[in-house]
Amino acid sequence: MKTSKNKKLIAIFGSVGILTLGISLMIIIKYQYHTNQLIIADCFENYENETTVTIKKHVIGSAVTCKRNE
């Protein structure tokens, strides 16, 4: 009986930990998405008369970079 109770507690705490981690990552990704949208909007406003602009994102979770092609 005691082993079953311990297994249930481990399962509950493990599930809560996984859910907390997942929700935290989703919040971080959402924040990074909005930050990148602002960077892209500023890029197009600053270089609107240029012919080409390169926007790069190196890895998931990183900020985008904007540079003018010359």
PQR file with spaces between the fields and no chain letter, atoms N, CA, C, O and H, PARSE charges and radii, in Angstrom:
ATOM       1  N    MET     1       0.823   -1.194    0.000 -0.4000 1.5000
ATOM       2  CA   MET     1       0.000    0.000    0.000 -0.0000 2.0000
ATOM       3  C    MET     1       0.868    1.259    0.000  0.5500 1.7000
ATOM       4  O    MET     1       0.563    2.235   -0.685 -0.5500 1.4000
ATOM       5  N    LYS     2       1.961    1.223    0.783 -0.4000 1.5000
ATOM       6  CA   LYS     2       2.817    2.390    0.881 -0.0000 2.0000
ATOM       7  C    LYS     2       3.549    2.632   -0.435  0.5500 1.7000
ATOM       8  O    LYS     2       3.758    3.782   -0.821 -0.5500 1.4000
ATOM       9  H    LYS     2       2.209    0.430    1.339  0.4000 1.0000
ATOM      10  N    THR     3       3.941    1.563   -1.128 -0.4000 1.5000
ATOM      11  CA   THR     3       4.637    1.706   -2.404 -0.0000 2.0000
ATOM      12  C    THR     3       3.718    2.334   -3.440  0.5500 1.7000
ATOM      13  O    THR     3       4.156    3.172   -4.228 -0.5500 1.4000
ATOM      14  H    THR     3       3.772    0.629   -0.814  0.4000 1.0000
ATOM      15  N    SER     4       2.475    1.948   -3.450 -0.4000 1.5000
ATOM      16  CA   SER     4       1.510    2.501   -4.390 -0.0000 2.0000
ATOM      17  C    SER     4       1.316    4.002   -4.145  0.5500 1.7000
ATOM      18  O    SER     4       1.209    4.784   -5.091 -0.5500 1.4000
ATOM      19  H    SER     4       2.119    1.267   -2.810  0.4000 1.0000
ATOM      20  N    LYS     5       1.273    4.392   -2.879 -0.4000 1.5000
ATOM      21  CA   LYS     5       1.103    5.803   -2.543 -0.0000 2.0000
ATOM      22  C    LYS     5       2.323    6.609   -2.993  0.5500 1.7000
ATOM      23  O    LYS     5       2.182    7.717   -3.511 -0.5500 1.4000
ATOM      24  H    LYS     5       1.360    3.757   -2.111  0.4000 1.0000
ATOM      25  N    ASN     6       3.514    6.054   -2.795 -0.4000 1.5000
ATOM      26  CA   ASN     6       4.735    6.735   -3.226 -0.0000 2.0000
ATOM      27  C    ASN     6       4.768    6.890   -4.742  0.5500 1.7000
ATOM      28  O    ASN     6       5.161    7.941   -5.248 -0.5500 1.4000
ATOM      29  H    ASN     6       3.628    5.154   -2.374  0.4000 1.0000
ATOM      30  N    LYS     7       4.366    5.870   -5.459 -0.4000 1.5000
ATOM      31  CA   LYS     7       4.353    5.934   -6.924 -0.0000 2.0000
ATOM      32  C    LYS     7       3.360    6.983   -7.414  0.5500 1.7000
ATOM      33  O    LYS     7       3.627    7.695   -8.382 -0.5500 1.4000
ATOM      34  H    LYS     7       4.047    5.016   -5.047  0.4000 1.0000
ATOM      35  N    LYS     8       2.221    7.074   -6.747 -0.4000 1.5000
ATOM      36  CA   LYS     8       1.233    8.082   -7.127 -0.0000 2.0000
ATOM      37  C    LYS     8       1.772    9.490   -6.887  0.5500 1.7000
ATOM      38  O    LYS     8       1.588   10.379   -7.718 -0.5500 1.4000
ATOM      39  H    LYS     8       2.004    6.496   -5.961  0.4000 1.0000
ATOM      40  N    LEU     9       2.438    9.691   -5.751 -0.4000 1.5000
ATOM      41  CA   LEU     9       3.008   11.006   -5.453 -0.0000 2.0000
ATOM      42  C    LEU     9       4.093   11.377   -6.462  0.5500 1.7000
ATOM      43  O    LEU     9       4.163   12.522   -6.908 -0.5500 1.4000
ATOM      44  H    LEU     9       2.588    8.969   -5.076  0.4000 1.0000
ATOM      45  N    ILE    10       4.931   10.420   -6.817 -0.4000 1.5000
ATOM      46  CA   ILE    10       5.971   10.677   -7.815 -0.0000 2.0000
ATOM      47  C    ILE    10       5.338   11.023   -9.154  0.5500 1.7000
ATOM      48  O    ILE    10       5.793   11.938   -9.841 -0.5500 1.4000
ATOM      49  H    ILE    10       4.874    9.490   -6.454  0.4000 1.0000
ATOM      50  N    ALA    11       4.288   10.296   -9.527 -0.4000 1.5000
ATOM      51  CA   ALA    11       3.606   10.569  -10.795 -0.0000 2.0000
ATOM      52  C    ALA    11       2.966   11.957  -10.785  0.5500 1.7000
ATOM      53  O    ALA    11       3.031   12.673  -11.784 -0.5500 1.4000
ATOM      54  H    ALA    11       3.918    9.553   -8.969  0.4000 1.0000
ATOM      55  N    ILE    12       2.359   12.337   -9.682 -0.4000 1.5000
ATOM      56  CA   ILE    12       1.711   13.652   -9.586 -0.0000 2.0000
ATOM      57  C    ILE    12       2.751   14.765   -9.668  0.5500 1.7000
ATOM      58  O    ILE    12       2.588   15.711  -10.439 -0.5500 1.4000
ATOM      59  H    ILE    12       2.306   11.755   -8.870  0.4000 1.0000
ATOM      60  N    PHE    13       3.821   14.656   -8.874 -0.4000 1.5000
ATOM      61  CA   PHE    13       4.854   15.696   -8.895 -0.0000 2.0000
ATOM      62  C    PHE    13       5.572   15.750  -10.237  0.5500 1.7000
ATOM      63  O    PHE    13       5.926   16.829  -10.712 -0.5500 1.4000
ATOM      64  H    PHE    13       3.953   13.888   -8.248  0.4000 1.0000
ATOM      65  N    GLY    14       5.787   14.592  -10.847 -0.4000 1.5000
ATOM      66  CA   GLY    14       6.406   14.566  -12.173 -0.0000 2.0000
ATOM      67  C    GLY    14       5.526   15.238  -13.210  0.5500 1.7000
ATOM      68  O    GLY    14       6.012   16.000  -14.046 -0.5500 1.4000
ATOM      69  H    GLY    14       5.500   13.716  -10.462  0.4000 1.0000
ATOM      70  N    SER    15       4.234   14.960  -13.156 -0.4000 1.5000
ATOM      71  CA   SER    15       3.298   15.574  -14.103 -0.0000 2.0000
ATOM      72  C    SER    15       3.224   17.085  -13.914  0.5500 1.7000
ATOM      73  O    SER    15       3.210   17.838  -14.888 -0.5500 1.4000
ATOM      74  H    SER    15       3.838   14.341  -12.477  0.4000 1.0000
ATOM      75  N    VAL    16       3.179   17.521  -12.674 -0.4000 1.5000
ATOM      76  CA   VAL    16       3.144   18.960  -12.397 -0.0000 2.0000
ATOM      77  C    VAL    16       4.429   19.620  -12.886  0.5500 1.7000
ATOM      78  O    VAL    16       4.389   20.717  -13.443 -0.5500 1.4000
ATOM      79  H    VAL    16       3.191   16.910  -11.883  0.4000 1.0000
ATOM      80  N    GLY    17       5.561   18.964  -12.682 -0.4000 1.5000
ATOM      81  CA   GLY    17       6.833   19.509  -13.153 -0.0000 2.0000
ATOM      82  C    GLY    17       6.876   19.630  -14.664  0.5500 1.7000
ATOM      83  O    GLY    17       7.325   20.647  -15.194 -0.5500 1.4000
ATOM      84  H    GLY    17       5.594   18.073  -12.230  0.4000 1.0000
ATOM      85  N    ILE    18       6.415   18.605  -15.359 -0.4000 1.5000
ATOM      86  CA   ILE    18       6.395   18.630  -16.826 -0.0000 2.0000
ATOM      87  C    ILE    18       5.455   19.720  -17.330  0.5500 1.7000
ATOM      88  O    ILE    18       5.798   20.448  -18.262 -0.5500 1.4000
ATOM      89  H    ILE    18       6.050   17.780  -14.929  0.4000 1.0000
ATOM      90  N    LEU    19       4.279   19.840  -16.730 -0.4000 1.5000
ATOM      91  CA   LEU    19       3.334   20.886  -17.132 -0.0000 2.0000
ATOM      92  C    LEU    19       3.906   22.280  -16.875  0.5500 1.7000
ATOM      93  O    LEU    19       3.752   23.178  -17.703 -0.5500 1.4000
ATOM      94  H    LEU    19       4.000   19.248  -15.974  0.4000 1.0000
ATOM      95  N    THR    20       4.560   22.461  -15.739 -0.4000 1.5000
ATOM      96  CA   THR    20       5.163   23.760  -15.424 -0.0000 2.0000
ATOM      97  C    THR    20       6.240   24.114  -16.438  0.5500 1.7000
ATOM      98  O    THR    20       6.300   25.247  -16.914 -0.5500 1.4000
ATOM      99  H    THR    20       4.686   21.731  -15.067  0.4000 1.0000
ATOM     100  N    LEU    21       7.084   23.157  -16.766 -0.4000 1.5000
ATOM     101  CA   LEU    21       8.138   23.390  -17.752 -0.0000 2.0000
ATOM     102  C    LEU    21       7.541   23.716  -19.118  0.5500 1.7000
ATOM     103  O    LEU    21       7.999   24.642  -19.787 -0.5500 1.4000
ATOM     104  H    LEU    21       7.036   22.236  -16.379  0.4000 1.0000
ATOM     105  N    GLY    22       6.528   22.967  -19.538 -0.4000 1.5000
ATOM     106  CA   GLY    22       5.898   23.210  -20.834 -0.0000 2.0000
ATOM     107  C    GLY    22       5.241   24.574  -20.919  0.5500 1.7000
ATOM     108  O    GLY    22       5.387   25.276  -21.920 -0.5500 1.4000
ATOM     109  H    GLY    22       6.156   22.214  -18.995  0.4000 1.0000
ATOM     110  N    ILE    23       4.525   24.951  -19.885 -0.4000 1.5000
ATOM     111  CA   ILE    23       3.860   26.257  -19.880 -0.0000 2.0000
ATOM     112  C    ILE    23       4.891   27.381  -19.875  0.5500 1.7000
ATOM     113  O    ILE    23       4.716   28.389  -20.559 -0.5500 1.4000
ATOM     114  H    ILE    23       4.406   24.381  -19.072  0.4000 1.0000
ATOM     115  N    SER    24       5.963   27.209  -19.104 -0.4000 1.5000
ATOM     116  CA   SER    24       7.020   28.230  -19.079 -0.0000 2.0000
ATOM     117  C    SER    24       7.646   28.402  -20.454  0.5500 1.7000
ATOM     118  O    SER    24       7.875   29.528  -20.893 -0.5500 1.4000
ATOM     119  H    SER    24       6.105   26.390  -18.548  0.4000 1.0000
ATOM     120  N    LEU    25       7.923   27.303  -21.133 -0.4000 1.5000
ATOM     121  CA   LEU    25       8.509   27.384  -22.471 -0.0000 2.0000
ATOM     122  C    LEU    25       7.549   28.043  -23.455  0.5500 1.7000
ATOM     123  O    LEU    25       7.982   28.812  -24.312 -0.5500 1.4000
ATOM     124  H    LEU    25       7.737   26.388  -20.775  0.4000 1.0000
ATOM     125  N    MET    26       6.265   27.758  -23.348 -0.4000 1.5000
ATOM     126  CA   MET    26       5.284   28.385  -24.235 -0.0000 2.0000
ATOM     127  C    MET    26       5.236   29.895  -24.008  0.5500 1.7000
ATOM     128  O    MET    26       5.129   30.659  -24.967 -0.5500 1.4000
ATOM     129  H    MET    26       5.912   27.134  -22.651  0.4000 1.0000
ATOM     130  N    ILE    27       5.313   30.326  -22.768 -0.4000 1.5000
ATOM     131  CA   ILE    27       5.310   31.762  -22.467 -0.0000 2.0000
ATOM     132  C    ILE    27       6.557   32.426  -23.029  0.5500 1.7000
ATOM     133  O    ILE    27       6.477   33.521  -23.587 -0.5500 1.4000
ATOM     134  H    ILE    27       5.400   29.705  -21.989  0.4000 1.0000
ATOM     135  N    ILE    28       7.711   31.777  -22.889 -0.4000 1.5000
ATOM     136  CA   ILE    28       8.960   32.334  -23.419 -0.0000 2.0000
ATOM     137  C    ILE    28       8.902   32.430  -24.935  0.5500 1.7000
ATOM     138  O    ILE    28       9.322   33.437  -25.503 -0.5500 1.4000
ATOM     139  H    ILE    28       7.776   30.888  -22.436  0.4000 1.0000
ATOM     140  N    ILE    29       8.385   31.394  -25.603 -0.4000 1.5000
ATOM     141  CA   ILE    29       8.284   31.404  -27.067 -0.0000 2.0000
ATOM     142  C    ILE    29       7.336   32.504  -27.523  0.5500 1.7000
ATOM     143  O    ILE    29       7.610   33.186  -28.511 -0.5500 1.4000
ATOM     144  H    ILE    29       8.044   30.576  -25.142  0.4000 1.0000
ATOM     145  N    LYS    30       6.219   32.685  -26.812 -0.4000 1.5000
ATOM     146  CA   LYS    30       5.267   33.741  -27.163 -0.0000 2.0000
ATOM     147  C    LYS    30       5.911   35.117  -27.027  0.5500 1.7000
ATOM     148  O    LYS    30       5.734   35.970  -27.897 -0.5500 1.4000
ATOM     149  H    LYS    30       5.996   32.131  -26.010  0.4000 1.0000
ATOM     150  N    TYR    31       6.658   35.340  -25.945 -0.4000 1.5000
ATOM     151  CA   TYR    31       7.339   36.617  -25.734 -0.0000 2.0000
ATOM     152  C    TYR    31       8.369   36.860  -26.834  0.5500 1.7000
ATOM     153  O    TYR    31       8.465   37.967  -27.364 -0.5500 1.4000
ATOM     154  H    TYR    31       6.801   34.647  -25.239  0.4000 1.0000
ATOM     155  N    GLN    32       9.138   35.826  -27.177 -0.4000 1.5000
ATOM     156  CA   GLN    32      10.158   35.960  -28.215 -0.0000 2.0000
ATOM     157  C    GLN    32       9.519   36.230  -29.574  0.5500 1.7000
ATOM     158  O    GLN    32      10.063   36.994  -30.371 -0.5500 1.4000
ATOM     159  H    GLN    32       9.060   34.926  -26.747  0.4000 1.0000
ATOM     160  N    TYR    33       8.373   35.613  -29.847 -0.4000 1.5000
ATOM     161  CA   TYR    33       7.658   35.841  -31.108 -0.0000 2.0000
ATOM     162  C    TYR    33       7.260   37.312  -31.241  0.5500 1.7000
ATOM     163  O    TYR    33       7.466   37.922  -32.290 -0.5500 1.4000
ATOM     164  H    TYR    33       7.930   34.992  -29.200  0.4000 1.0000
ATOM     165  N    HIS    34       6.696   37.874  -30.185 -0.4000 1.5000
ATOM     166  CA   HIS    34       6.277   39.277  -30.232 -0.0000 2.0000
ATOM     167  C    HIS    34       7.480   40.213  -30.352  0.5500 1.7000
ATOM     168  O    HIS    34       7.414   41.229  -31.043 -0.5500 1.4000
ATOM     169  H    HIS    34       6.528   37.379  -29.332  0.4000 1.0000
ATOM     170  N    THR    35       8.569   39.870  -29.682 -0.4000 1.5000
ATOM     171  CA   THR    35       9.791   40.669  -29.805 -0.0000 2.0000
ATOM     172  C    THR    35      10.297   40.640  -31.239  0.5500 1.7000
ATOM     173  O    THR    35      10.682   41.674  -31.785 -0.5500 1.4000
ATOM     174  H    THR    35       8.623   39.044  -29.120  0.4000 1.0000
ATOM     175  N    ASN    36      10.298   39.459  -31.850 -0.4000 1.5000
ATOM     176  CA   ASN    36      10.760   39.340  -33.235 -0.0000 2.0000
ATOM     177  C    ASN    36       9.852   40.104  -34.192  0.5500 1.7000
ATOM     178  O    ASN    36      10.336   40.688  -35.162 -0.5500 1.4000
ATOM     179  H    ASN    36       9.985   38.619  -31.406  0.4000 1.0000
ATOM     180  N    GLN    37       8.560   40.110  -33.940 -0.4000 1.5000
ATOM     181  CA   GLN    37       7.636   40.857  -34.794 -0.0000 2.0000
ATOM     182  C    GLN    37       7.949   42.353  -34.737  0.5500 1.7000
ATOM     183  O    GLN    37       7.892   43.037  -35.759 -0.5500 1.4000
ATOM     184  H    GLN    37       8.167   39.635  -33.153  0.4000 1.0000
ATOM     185  N    LEU    38       8.277   42.859  -33.557 -0.4000 1.5000
ATOM     186  CA   LEU    38       8.641   44.274  -33.430 -0.0000 2.0000
ATOM     187  C    LEU    38       9.945   44.580  -34.159  0.5500 1.7000
ATOM     188  O    LEU    38      10.072   45.624  -34.799 -0.5500 1.4000
ATOM     189  H    LEU    38       8.324   42.304  -32.727  0.4000 1.0000
ATOM     190  N    ILE    39      10.914   43.670  -34.063 -0.4000 1.5000
ATOM     191  CA   ILE    39      12.189   43.868  -34.763 -0.0000 2.0000
ATOM     192  C    ILE    39      11.963   43.889  -36.267  0.5500 1.7000
ATOM     193  O    ILE    39      12.536   44.724  -36.967 -0.5500 1.4000
ATOM     194  H    ILE    39      10.811   42.821  -33.543  0.4000 1.0000
ATOM     195  N    ILE    40      11.138   42.983  -36.770 -0.4000 1.5000
ATOM     196  CA   ILE    40      10.856   42.924  -38.209 -0.0000 2.0000
ATOM     197  C    ILE    40      10.125   44.183  -38.661  0.5500 1.7000
ATOM     198  O    ILE    40      10.432   44.727  -39.722 -0.5500 1.4000
ATOM     199  H    ILE    40      10.673   42.305  -36.202  0.4000 1.0000
ATOM     200  N    ALA    41       9.158   44.654  -37.869 -0.4000 1.5000
ATOM     201  CA   ALA    41       8.433   45.877  -38.231 -0.0000 2.0000
ATOM     202  C    ALA    41       9.381   47.072  -38.283  0.5500 1.7000
ATOM     203  O    ALA    41       9.304   47.885  -39.205 -0.5500 1.4000
ATOM     204  H    ALA    41       8.909   44.212  -37.007  0.4000 1.0000
ATOM     205  N    ASP    42      10.272   47.184  -37.302 -0.4000 1.5000
ATOM     206  CA   ASP    42      11.263   48.269  -37.318 -0.0000 2.0000
ATOM     207  C    ASP    42      12.193   48.152  -38.515  0.5500 1.7000
ATOM     208  O    ASP    42      12.588   49.161  -39.099 -0.5500 1.4000
ATOM     209  H    ASP    42      10.335   46.524  -36.553  0.4000 1.0000
ATOM     210  N    CYS    43      12.539   46.942  -38.875 -0.4000 1.5000
ATOM     211  CA   CYS    43      13.423   46.718  -40.022 -0.0000 2.0000
ATOM     212  C    CYS    43      12.775   47.248  -41.293  0.5500 1.7000
ATOM     213  O    CYS    43      13.417   47.953  -42.072 -0.5500 1.4000
ATOM     214  H    CYS    43      12.218   46.123  -38.401  0.4000 1.0000
ATOM     215  N    PHE    44      11.516   46.915  -41.503 -0.4000 1.5000
ATOM     216  CA   PHE    44      10.839   47.375  -42.712 -0.0000 2.0000
ATOM     217  C    PHE    44      10.622   48.884  -42.706  0.5500 1.7000
ATOM     218  O    PHE    44      10.648   49.515  -43.762 -0.5500 1.4000
ATOM     219  H    PHE    44      10.995   46.343  -40.871  0.4000 1.0000
ATOM     220  N    GLU    45      10.408   49.469  -41.531 -0.4000 1.5000
ATOM     221  CA   GLU    45      10.260   50.924  -41.460 -0.0000 2.0000
ATOM     222  C    GLU    45      11.577   51.637  -41.746  0.5500 1.7000
ATOM     223  O    GLU    45      11.597   52.658  -42.433 -0.5500 1.4000
ATOM     224  H    GLU    45      10.387   48.957  -40.673  0.4000 1.0000
ATOM     225  N    ASN    46      12.668   51.104  -41.223 -0.4000 1.5000
ATOM     226  CA   ASN    46      13.974   51.747  -41.409 -0.0000 2.0000
ATOM     227  C    ASN    46      14.510   51.584  -42.823  0.5500 1.7000
ATOM     228  O    ASN    46      15.181   52.479  -43.338 -0.5500 1.4000
ATOM     229  H    ASN    46      12.652   50.275  -40.664  0.4000 1.0000
ATOM     230  N    TYR    47      14.224   50.456  -43.453 -0.4000 1.5000
ATOM     231  CA   TYR    47      14.781   50.170  -44.776 -0.0000 2.0000
ATOM     232  C    TYR    47      13.694   50.078  -45.843  0.5500 1.7000
ATOM     233  O    TYR    47      13.835   49.303  -46.789 -0.5500 1.4000
ATOM     234  H    TYR    47      13.680   49.729  -43.035  0.4000 1.0000
ATOM     235  N    GLU    48      12.630   50.837  -45.719 -0.4000 1.5000
ATOM     236  CA   GLU    48      11.507   50.702  -46.644 -0.0000 2.0000
ATOM     237  C    GLU    48      11.849   51.108  -48.070  0.5500 1.7000
ATOM     238  O    GLU    48      11.191   50.643  -49.002 -0.5500 1.4000
ATOM     239  H    GLU    48      12.515   51.467  -44.951  0.4000 1.0000
ATOM     240  N    ASN    49      12.849   51.954  -48.277 -0.4000 1.5000
ATOM     241  CA   ASN    49      13.209   52.381  -49.628 -0.0000 2.0000
ATOM     242  C    ASN    49      14.301   51.518  -50.250  0.5500 1.7000
ATOM     243  O    ASN    49      14.670   51.728  -51.405 -0.5500 1.4000
ATOM     244  H    ASN    49      13.383   52.332  -47.520  0.4000 1.0000
ATOM     245  N    GLU    50      14.816   50.562  -49.510 -0.4000 1.5000
ATOM     246  CA   GLU    50      15.874   49.690  -50.017 -0.0000 2.0000
ATOM     247  C    GLU    50      15.268   48.584  -50.879  0.5500 1.7000
ATOM     248  O    GLU    50      14.090   48.252  -50.752 -0.5500 1.4000
ATOM     249  H    GLU    50      14.516   50.391  -48.571  0.4000 1.0000
ATOM     250  N    THR    51      16.089   48.030  -51.744 -0.4000 1.5000
ATOM     251  CA   THR    51      15.583   46.978  -52.626 -0.0000 2.0000
ATOM     252  C    THR    51      15.469   45.647  -51.904  0.5500 1.7000
ATOM     253  O    THR    51      14.446   44.972  -52.020 -0.5500 1.4000
ATOM     254  H    THR    51      17.047   48.300  -51.847  0.4000 1.0000
ATOM     255  N    THR    52      16.500   45.254  -51.160 -0.4000 1.5000
ATOM     256  CA   THR    52      16.440   43.967  -50.457 -0.0000 2.0000
ATOM     257  C    THR    52      16.945   44.108  -49.028  0.5500 1.7000
ATOM     258  O    THR    52      17.876   44.861  -48.742 -0.5500 1.4000
ATOM     259  H    THR    52      17.331   45.802  -51.067  0.4000 1.0000
ATOM     260  N    VAL    53      16.307   43.368  -48.155 -0.4000 1.5000
ATOM     261  CA   VAL    53      16.680   43.319  -46.748 -0.0000 2.0000
ATOM     262  C    VAL    53      16.704   41.849  -46.349  0.5500 1.7000
ATOM     263  O    VAL    53      15.818   41.085  -46.733 -0.5500 1.4000
ATOM     264  H    VAL    53      15.551   42.757  -48.388  0.4000 1.0000
ATOM     265  N    THR    54      17.711   41.452  -45.582 -0.4000 1.5000
ATOM     266  CA   THR    54      17.815   40.071  -45.123 -0.0000 2.0000
ATOM     267  C    THR    54      17.428   39.997  -43.655  0.5500 1.7000
ATOM     268  O    THR    54      17.948   40.741  -42.823 -0.5500 1.4000
ATOM     269  H    THR    54      18.430   42.072  -45.270  0.4000 1.0000
ATOM     270  N    ILE    55      16.512   39.094  -43.350 -0.4000 1.5000
ATOM     271  CA   ILE    55      16.100   38.848  -41.970 -0.0000 2.0000
ATOM     272  C    ILE    55      16.476   37.406  -41.656  0.5500 1.7000
ATOM     273  O    ILE    55      16.043   36.482  -42.346 -0.5500 1.4000
ATOM     274  H    ILE    55      16.090   38.489  -44.025  0.4000 1.0000
ATOM     275  N    LYS    56      17.282   37.214  -40.614 -0.4000 1.5000
ATOM     276  CA   LYS    56      17.744   35.871  -40.254 -0.0000 2.0000
ATOM     277  C    LYS    56      17.407   35.563  -38.805  0.5500 1.7000
ATOM     278  O    LYS    56      17.407   36.435  -37.936 -0.5500 1.4000
ATOM     279  H    LYS    56      17.633   37.964  -40.054  0.4000 1.0000
ATOM     280  N    LYS    57      17.119   34.291  -38.582 -0.4000 1.5000
ATOM     281  CA   LYS    57      16.939   33.772  -37.228 -0.0000 2.0000
ATOM     282  C    LYS    57      17.795   32.518  -37.148  0.5500 1.7000
ATOM     283  O    LYS    57      17.579   31.568  -37.902 -0.5500 1.4000
ATOM     284  H    LYS    57      17.119   33.582  -39.288  0.4000 1.0000
ATOM     285  N    HIS    58      18.756   32.508  -36.247 -0.4000 1.5000
ATOM     286  CA   HIS    58      19.739   31.433  -36.225 -0.0000 2.0000
ATOM     287  C    HIS    58      19.203   30.158  -35.572  0.5500 1.7000
ATOM     288  O    HIS    58      19.324   29.080  -36.154 -0.5500 1.4000
ATOM     289  H    HIS    58      18.931   33.280  -35.635  0.4000 1.0000
ATOM     290  N    VAL    59      18.628   30.251  -34.403 -0.4000 1.5000
ATOM     291  CA   VAL    59      18.089   29.087  -33.704 -0.0000 2.0000
ATOM     292  C    VAL    59      16.743   29.450  -33.093  0.5500 1.7000
ATOM     293  O    VAL    59      16.396   30.626  -32.976 -0.5500 1.4000
ATOM     294  H    VAL    59      18.530   31.127  -33.929  0.4000 1.0000
ATOM     295  N    ILE    60      15.998   28.437  -32.710 -0.4000 1.5000
ATOM     296  CA   ILE    60      14.704   28.674  -32.069 -0.0000 2.0000
ATOM     297  C    ILE    60      14.940   29.392  -30.742  0.5500 1.7000
ATOM     298  O    ILE    60      15.785   28.985  -29.944 -0.5500 1.4000
ATOM     299  H    ILE    60      16.280   27.482  -32.805  0.4000 1.0000
ATOM     300  N    GLY    61      14.200   30.440  -30.525 -0.4000 1.5000
ATOM     301  CA   GLY    61      14.333   31.203  -29.289 -0.0000 2.0000
ATOM     302  C    GLY    61      15.288   32.371  -29.377  0.5500 1.7000
ATOM     303  O    GLY    61      15.407   33.148  -28.429 -0.5500 1.4000
ATOM     304  H    GLY    61      13.514   30.771  -31.173  0.4000 1.0000
ATOM     305  N    SER    62      15.974   32.508  -30.504 -0.4000 1.5000
ATOM     306  CA   SER    62      16.889   33.642  -30.646 -0.0000 2.0000
ATOM     307  C    SER    62      16.167   34.797  -31.324  0.5500 1.7000
ATOM     308  O    SER    62      15.129   34.621  -31.963 -0.5500 1.4000
ATOM     309  H    SER    62      15.878   31.876  -31.273  0.4000 1.0000
ATOM     310  N    ALA    63      16.737   35.965  -31.169 -0.4000 1.5000
ATOM     311  CA   ALA    63      16.156   37.144  -31.806 -0.0000 2.0000
ATOM     312  C    ALA    63      16.532   37.161  -33.288  0.5500 1.7000
ATOM     313  O    ALA    63      17.582   36.651  -33.679 -0.5500 1.4000
ATOM     314  H    ALA    63      17.580   36.108  -30.651  0.4000 1.0000
ATOM     315  N    VAL    64      15.675   37.746  -34.090 -0.4000 1.5000
ATOM     316  CA   VAL    64      15.977   37.878  -35.511 -0.0000 2.0000
ATOM     317  C    VAL    64      16.960   39.022  -35.707  0.5500 1.7000
ATOM     318  O    VAL    64      17.040   39.946  -34.898 -0.5500 1.4000
ATOM     319  H    VAL    64      14.823   38.160  -33.772  0.4000 1.0000
ATOM     320  N    THR    65      17.708   38.935  -36.809 -0.4000 1.5000
ATOM     321  CA   THR    65      18.609   40.022  -37.172 -0.0000 2.0000
ATOM     322  C    THR    65      18.173   40.566  -38.517  0.5500 1.7000
ATOM     323  O    THR    65      17.686   39.828  -39.374 -0.5500 1.4000
ATOM     324  H    THR    65      17.643   38.184  -37.466  0.4000 1.0000
ATOM     325  N    CYS    66      18.350   41.840  -38.687 -0.4000 1.5000
ATOM     326  CA   CYS    66      17.926   42.510  -39.906 -0.0000 2.0000
ATOM     327  C    CYS    66      19.107   43.279  -40.460  0.5500 1.7000
ATOM     328  O    CYS    66      19.724   44.075  -39.753 -0.5500 1.4000
ATOM     329  H    CYS    66      18.746   42.439  -37.991  0.4000 1.0000
ATOM     330  N    LYS    67      19.424   43.040  -41.732 -0.4000 1.5000
ATOM     331  CA   LYS    67      20.492   43.830  -42.336 -0.0000 2.0000
ATOM     332  C    LYS    67      20.152   44.137  -43.780  0.5500 1.7000
ATOM     333  O    LYS    67      19.447   43.390  -44.458 -0.5500 1.4000
ATOM     334  H    LYS    67      18.922   42.393  -42.306  0.4000 1.0000
ATOM     335  N    ARG    68      20.673   45.249  -44.215 -0.4000 1.5000
ATOM     336  CA   ARG    68      20.435   45.723  -45.575 -0.0000 2.0000
ATOM     337  C    ARG    68      21.447   45.068  -46.497  0.5500 1.7000
ATOM     338  O    ARG    68      22.631   44.991  -46.170 -0.5500 1.4000
ATOM     339  H    ARG    68      21.246   45.855  -43.664  0.4000 1.0000
ATOM     340  N    ASN    69      20.990   44.597  -47.644 -0.4000 1.5000
ATOM     341  CA   ASN    69      21.892   44.050  -48.657 -0.0000 2.0000
ATOM     342  C    ASN    69      22.371   45.180  -49.543  0.5500 1.7000
ATOM     343  O    ASN    69      21.576   45.985  -50.029 -0.5500 1.4000
ATOM     344  H    ASN    69      20.028   44.660  -47.910  0.4000 1.0000
ATOM     345  N    GLU    70      23.662   45.233  -49.746 -0.4000 1.5000
ATOM     346  CA   GLU    70      24.218   46.298  -50.587 -0.0000 2.0000
ATOM     347  C    GLU    70      24.797   45.735  -51.853  0.5500 1.7000
ATOM     348  O    GLU    70      25.310   46.484  -52.684 -0.5500 1.4000
ATOM     349  H    GLU    70      24.307   44.579  -49.352  0.4000 1.0000
